[in-house]
């Protein structure tokens, strides 16, 4: 079972089972350095290697990276993302703790949305002011 359902189309129509680090970098917009760092700090699950030692990323790895990208957008600290990844690897008995981490992040996101909506309202007032002050009509 996948960690998340892939809704982003990350893997697209590509039927290959493995991708190189440069292909994953191109697909995700992450640098190869970042991908290696994610693996080193435990944010990425174990990435399979070829007989020559080249990383071989799977569709599941791409789905995981899409999810990590969403976590990054929430502003979740890297340490919390790593903790979440560790909990996933530990198994089903950690579902409660994983849910709690995601719920806390959700609360933070909602607070940020409210803050941004308040900021947007102030900007709209200022833009409206400049519209009328410059002889235009209010927006």
C-alpha positions as CSV (number, residue, x, y, z in Angstrom):
1,X,0.0,0.0,0.0
2,X,1.3,3.4,-1.0
3,X,2.1,6.0,1.7
4,X,-0.2,8.4,-0.2
5,X,-2.3,8.0,-3.2
6,X,-0.7,9.6,-6.2
7,X,-2.9,12.4,-7.4
8,X,-0.1,14.6,-8.8
9,X,0.6,12.5,-11.8
10,X,4.3,12.4,-10.8
11,X,5.0,9.2,-12.6
12,X,2.9,10.2,-15.6
13,X,2.6,7.6,-18.3
14,X,6.1,6.3,-17.9
15,X,5.9,2.5,-17.6
16,X,9.6,2.1,-16.6
17,X,10.1,0.7,-13.1
18,X,13.3,2.6,-12.2
19,X,14.6,6.2,-12.7
20,X,18.1,7.5,-12.2
21,X,18.8,10.4,-9.8
22,X,19.2,12.8,-12.7
23,X,15.8,11.7,-14.1
24,X,14.2,12.2,-10.7
25,X,15.8,15.6,-10.3
26,X,14.3,16.6,-13.7
27,X,10.9,15.2,-12.7
28,X,10.7,16.7,-9.3
29,X,12.7,19.9,-9.6
30,X,14.9,18.8,-6.7
31,X,18.7,18.8,-7.2
32,X,20.6,15.5,-7.1
33,X,22.4,16.9,-4.0
34,X,19.0,17.4,-2.3
35,X,17.9,13.9,-3.2
36,X,21.1,12.5,-1.7
37,X,20.7,14.6,1.4
38,X,17.1,13.4,1.8
39,X,18.3,9.9,1.7
40,X,21.2,10.6,4.1
41,X,19.0,12.2,6.8
42,X,16.4,9.5,6.6
43,X,13.7,11.5,4.8
44,X,13.7,9.1,1.9
45,X,13.2,5.4,2.4
46,X,16.0,3.1,1.3
47,X,16.6,3.7,-2.4
48,X,17.4,0.6,-4.4
49,X,20.8,0.5,-6.1
50,X,21.9,-1.2,-9.3
51,X,24.8,-3.6,-9.4
52,X,27.1,-0.7,-10.1
53,X,25.8,1.3,-7.1
54,X,23.6,3.7,-9.1
55,X,20.4,4.8,-7.3
56,X,17.2,3.4,-8.9
57,X,14.1,5.3,-7.9
58,X,10.7,3.6,-8.2
59,X,7.2,5.1,-8.8
60,X,6.7,4.7,-5.0
61,X,9.8,6.8,-4.4
62,X,8.4,9.5,-6.7
63,X,5.1,9.4,-4.9
64,X,6.9,9.8,-1.6
65,X,8.9,12.8,-2.9
66,X,5.6,14.4,-4.1
67,X,4.2,14.0,-0.6
68,X,7.4,15.4,1.0
69,X,7.1,18.3,-1.4
70,X,3.6,19.0,0.0
71,X,5.0,18.8,3.5
72,X,7.7,21.3,2.6
73,X,5.0,23.7,1.3
74,X,3.2,23.5,4.6
75,X,6.3,24.8,6.4
76,X,6.8,21.6,8.4
77,X,10.3,21.5,9.9
78,X,12.6,19.0,8.3
79,X,13.1,17.3,11.7
80,X,9.3,16.6,11.8
81,X,9.3,15.3,8.2
82,X,12.1,13.0,9.1
83,X,10.2,11.9,12.2
84,X,7.2,11.2,10.1
85,X,9.3,9.1,7.7
86,X,10.7,7.1,10.6
87,X,7.2,6.5,11.9
88,X,6.1,5.3,8.5
89,X,9.0,2.8,8.4
90,X,8.2,1.6,11.9
91,X,4.8,0.4,10.8
92,X,1.1,0.5,11.4
93,X,1.3,0.8,15.1
94,X,2.5,4.4,14.6
95,X,-0.6,5.6,12.8
96,X,-1.8,7.6,15.8
97,X,1.5,9.5,16.1
98,X,1.6,10.1,12.4
99,X,-1.9,11.5,12.4
100,X,-1.1,13.8,15.3
101,X,1.9,15.1,13.4
102,X,-0.2,15.8,10.3
103,X,-3.0,17.3,12.4
104,X,-0.6,19.7,14.1
105,X,0.8,20.7,10.6
106,X,-2.8,21.2,9.4
107,X,-3.5,23.6,12.3
108,X,-0.3,25.5,11.4
109,X,-1.4,25.7,7.7
110,X,-4.9,27.0,8.7
111,X,-3.3,29.7,10.9
112,X,-1.1,30.7,8.0
113,X,-4.0,30.9,5.6
114,X,-5.9,33.1,8.1
115,X,-2.9,35.3,8.4
116,X,-2.5,35.5,4.6
117,X,-6.2,36.4,4.2
118,X,-5.8,39.2,6.7
119,X,-2.7,40.4,4.8
120,X,-4.6,40.2,1.5
121,X,-7.4,42.3,2.9
122,X,-4.9,45.0,4.0
123,X,-3.3,45.0,0.5
124,X,-6.7,45.3,-1.1
125,X,-7.6,48.3,1.0
126,X,-4.2,50.0,0.2
127,X,-4.6,49.2,-3.6
128,X,-8.1,50.6,-3.4
129,X,-6.8,53.7,-1.7
130,X,-4.2,54.2,-4.5
131,X,-6.8,53.7,-7.1
132,X,-9.0,56.5,-5.8
133,X,-6.1,58.8,-4.8
134,X,-4.7,58.6,-8.3
135,X,-8.0,59.6,-9.9
136,X,-9.1,56.1,-10.7
137,X,-12.0,54.2,-9.5
138,X,-11.9,51.9,-6.5
139,X,-11.2,48.3,-7.3
